[in-house]
């Protein structure tokens, strides 16, 4: 059916954009991989840009749903909520969905003008979730929450460049590790209880 074909176009386009780059992937390439004529592709999408924007929106929506569900199930305290969100974010990013490739942070950098604006707007909407989670953390005075959020998301979004599915790391263990690195330094409760064991 038509809807099914549209999904197929989006998935194939997303993986081509991710592997070959957006600029070097043509409408003809996408059509060939889907097994239809270029002209038929224009029944579904007006332009390559429209395909990109919709694929990106799908990727962000997948991440949003996963993160919101993880937060809802998490223990209702700031650090566990953040850890659950990071785990869900990574599970989408490192998962099988081709859309995850077009939502990593380096992706909007390759664009300019309106396309870039739209991609960034969509991504910023998603990052609002993390803004709220970081705002809720009990942190020592003087910690820049924006920098903390950007460092954490930057670390998470860079993971696909080194992650090996067959390795001992899992999305869950990486996310927990990242959050622990921050928490052990910044969470007053943890720091306080650790003080008794500190050798220095």
Secondary structure, DSSP 8 states (H G I E B T S, - for coil): -HHHHHHHHHHHHHHHHHHH-TTT--HHHHHHHHTS-HHHHHHH-S-HHHHHHHHHHHHHHHHHHHHHHHHHHS-SSHHHHHHHHHHHHHHHHTSS-GGGGGSSTTSGGG--HHHHHHHHHHHHHHHHHHHHHHHTS---TT--HHHHHHHHHHHHHHGGGT--TTSS--HHHHHHHHHHHHHHHH-HHHHHHHHTT---
